[in-house]
């Protein structure tokens, strides 16, 4: 085997290993991306639920304050 053919084989082998490493890295990054996307969707869902609960609590507090005001006004009469 000539030196040129041997060098070409080494370069091909190195490129093949590099491609394999890149493919593995891409696979790992894709899995991480998928995991982060799932976590983000869960957090967004929880955020929407918390907003809904906060709005409900705010409304209940406003009604309670109005009720207390009406009781105080009636008491002062």
C-alpha positions, -999 to 999 in steps of 0.1 A, spaced: 0 0 0 14 34 -10 19 62 15 -8 82 -1 -33 53 1 -23 48 38 -27 85 45 -61 85 28 -72 55 48 -62 72 81 -80 104 70 -111 84 61 -110 66 94 -106 98 114 -135 114 95 -156 83 102 -148 85 139 -156 123 139 -189 117 121 -198 91 147 -189 114 175 -210 142 159 -239 119 154 -238 108 190 -235 144 202 -265 154 180 -285 125 194 -277 135 229 -285 171 223 -318 162 206 -328 141 236 -319 170 259 -339 193 237 -369 170 238 -366 168 276 -364 206 280 -394 210 257 -414 186 278 -404 204 310 -412 238 294 -447 225 284 -453 213 320 -441 246 335 -463 266 311 -493 244 320 -486 249 357 -482 286 352 -516 288 335 -532 268 363 -516 291 389 -529 322 370 -564 307 370 -562 300 407 -548 335 414 -577 351 395 -602 330 413 -587 338 447 -585 375 438 -622 375 429 -631 357 462 -611 382 482 -628 411 464 -662 397 472 -652 391 509 -640 427 512 -672 440 497 -692 418 522 -671 431 551 -676 467 539 -713 462 537 -713 447 573 -693 477 585 -716 501 568 -747 484 583 -731 484 617 -724 521 615 -761 528 606 
